[in-house]
Amino acid sequence: MNQIDLRQRVAIITGGARGIGRCIAERLLASGARVSLWDIDASALAQAAGELGAPGVVHTVAVNLADLASVQAATEVTAAAFGRIDILVNNAGITGGNAKTWELDPADWRRVMDINLNGPFYCCRSVVPYLLKNGFGRIVNIASIAGKEGNPNAAHYSASKAAIIALTKSLGKELATSNITVNAIAPAVIATDILKQMTQSHIDYMLSKIPMARFGKKEEAAALVAWICSEKCSFTTAAVFDLSGGRATY
Ligand SMILES: NC(=O)c1ccc[n+]([C@@H]2O[C@H](COP(=O)([O-])OP(=O)(O)OC[C@H]3O[C@@H](n4cnc5c(N)ncnc54)[C@H](O)[C@@H]3O)[C@@H](O)[C@H]2O)c1
């Protein structure tokens, strides 16, 4: 049988309380990893931890990714709880709503950049030293097809996701000889709570662009992430994996 083996691995999953992040947590747990779920929503975290597994296997930290001190504290708490960190999945994100670029509230623009771009930077900055100490690491950034194509009425979100693709490419090269890979996945639309932050016409637009004519599934994202986190995925770094039902053209 061809199984993904993540025994002995400790994974941080940001935005792990719900949606794609929680599904990734389930998938990594099924492969034997221990997980630390980081999220700003403490009650959703407590619910996820109760449903996913025993203490010692599932750990949670209430953290605001937009705040460097909060991220640094979460990193230290996680390292103390498990004694090591092997995997970082930068998954948490927001849409910031939909509007034409010239009508976007600058506060919404900054909030999207703070959470979708600065947050992953703070997480990489805090966690990479632990990966270097291990001599092994996997970082997976959850980007979006919006970062490759630029969705209309979502310039802030699209720009933040394009930027995380560039972060992936730069950091991947910096760590290329360290047995630490840095990759991104670029999903098209997947049905989660995040859709509540978008207009229906925007959701319809995104679905209409997918040749497979359906939403992606959380489980499809989780399966791809689990593979990227494994030792078997060893010669791919600074890369972007497509998950768009045929929408991506590069
Ligand atoms: N669902 C989609 O269609 C889709 C498509 C492409 C990419 N993505 C990306 O996938 C990732 C996960 O999306 P999802 O659909 O599961 O979203 P979701 O809204 O279901 O979950 C996001 C989680 O992030 C947490 N979060 C938000 N701000 C935070 C902060 N400041 N600090 C800590 N945690 C915070 C939320 O509390 C929530 O639990 C996001 O980066 C999103 O942009 C989603």
The ligand as an SDF file (V2000), in Angstrom:
LIG
                    3D

 44 48  0  0  0  0  0  0  0  0999 V2000
  -12.2680   28.3400    0.1350 N   0  0  0  0  0  0  0  0  0  0  0  0
  -11.7980   28.7670   -1.0440 C   0  0  0  0  0  0  0  0  0  0  0  0
  -12.5220   28.8990   -2.0360 O   0  0  0  0  0  0  0  0  0  0  0  0
  -10.3420   29.0800   -1.1980 C   0  0  0  0  0  0  0  0  0  0  0  0
   -9.7760   29.1110   -2.4860 C   0  0  0  0  0  0  0  0  0  0  0  0
   -8.4340   29.4180   -2.6430 C   0  0  0  0  0  0  0  0  0  0  0  0
   -7.6720   29.6840   -1.5260 C   0  0  0  0  0  0  0  0  0  0  0  0
   -8.2350   29.6540   -0.2840 N   0  0  0  0  0  0  0  0  0  0  0  0
   -7.3950   29.9580    0.8790 C   0  0  0  0  0  0  0  0  0  0  0  0
   -7.4130   28.8570    1.7540 O   0  0  0  0  0  0  0  0  0  0  0  0
   -7.1860   29.3140    3.0860 C   0  0  0  0  0  0  0  0  0  0  0  0
   -8.2390   28.7340    4.0250 C   0  0  0  0  0  0  0  0  0  0  0  0
   -9.5120   29.1890    3.5940 O   0  0  0  0  0  0  0  0  0  0  0  0
  -10.8820   28.5750    4.1070 P   0  0  0  0  0  0  0  0  0  0  0  0
  -11.7900   28.5550    2.9260 O   0  0  0  0  0  0  0  0  0  0  0  0
  -10.6840   27.3310    4.8920 O   0  0  0  0  0  0  0  0  0  0  0  0
  -11.3490   29.7850    5.0760 O   0  0  0  0  0  0  0  0  0  0  0  0
  -12.1980   29.7860    6.4410 P   0  0  0  0  0  0  0  0  0  0  0  0
  -12.7570   31.1560    6.5650 O   0  0  0  0  0  0  0  0  0  0  0  0
  -13.1400   28.6290    6.4680 O   0  0  0  0  0  0  0  0  0  0  0  0
  -11.0780   29.5570    7.5650 O   0  0  0  0  0  0  0  0  0  0  0  0
  -10.0610   30.5000    7.7920 C   0  0  0  0  0  0  0  0  0  0  0  0
   -9.5870   30.4030    9.2300 C   0  0  0  0  0  0  0  0  0  0  0  0
   -8.5560   31.3950    9.4260 O   0  0  0  0  0  0  0  0  0  0  0  0
   -8.7540   31.9840   10.6940 C   0  0  0  0  0  0  0  0  0  0  0  0
   -8.1740   33.3290   10.7600 N   0  0  0  0  0  0  0  0  0  0  0  0
   -8.6100   34.4390   10.1140 C   0  0  0  0  0  0  0  0  0  0  0  0
   -7.8930   35.5040   10.4870 N   0  0  0  0  0  0  0  0  0  0  0  0
   -6.9620   35.0750   11.3730 C   0  0  0  0  0  0  0  0  0  0  0  0
   -5.9370   35.7110   12.1110 C   0  0  0  0  0  0  0  0  0  0  0  0
   -5.7220   37.0340   12.0370 N   0  0  0  0  0  0  0  0  0  0  0  0
   -5.1590   34.9590   12.9240 N   0  0  0  0  0  0  0  0  0  0  0  0
   -5.3940   33.6320   13.0420 C   0  0  0  0  0  0  0  0  0  0  0  0
   -6.3540   32.9680   12.3620 N   0  0  0  0  0  0  0  0  0  0  0  0
   -7.1420   33.6840   11.5440 C   0  0  0  0  0  0  0  0  0  0  0  0
  -10.2700   32.0280   10.8620 C   0  0  0  0  0  0  0  0  0  0  0  0
  -10.6560   32.1720   12.2240 O   0  0  0  0  0  0  0  0  0  0  0  0
  -10.6850   30.6850   10.2540 C   0  0  0  0  0  0  0  0  0  0  0  0
  -10.7590   29.6540   11.2210 O   0  0  0  0  0  0  0  0  0  0  0  0
   -7.1810   30.8510    3.0120 C   0  0  0  0  0  0  0  0  0  0  0  0
   -5.8620   31.3320    2.9560 O   0  0  0  0  0  0  0  0  0  0  0  0
   -7.8850   31.1270    1.7010 C   0  0  0  0  0  0  0  0  0  0  0  0
   -7.5280   32.3700    1.1490 O   0  0  0  0  0  0  0  0  0  0  0  0
   -9.5480   29.3550   -0.0870 C   0  0  0  0  0  0  0  0  0  0  0  0
  1  2  1  0
  2  3  2  0
  2  4  1  0
  4  5  1  0
  4 44  2  0
  5  6  2  0
  6  7  1  0
  7  8  2  0
  8  9  1  0
  8 44  1  0
  9 10  1  0
  9 42  1  0
 10 11  1  0
 11 12  1  0
 11 40  1  0
 12 13  1  0
 13 14  1  0
 14 15  2  0
 14 16  1  0
 14 17  1  0
 17 18  1  0
 18 19  2  0
 18 20  1  0
 18 21  1  0
 21 22  1  0
 22 23  1  0
 23 24  1  0
 23 38  1  0
 24 25  1  0
 25 26  1  0
 25 36  1  0
 26 27  1  0
 26 35  1  0
 27 28  2  0
 28 29  1  0
 29 30  1  0
 29 35  2  0
 30 31  1  0
 30 32  2  0
 32 33  1  0
 33 34  2  0
 34 35  1  0
 36 37  1  0
 36 38  1  0
 38 39  1  0
 40 41  1  0
 40 42  1  0
 42 43  1  0
M  CHG  2   8   1  16  -1
M  END
$$$$
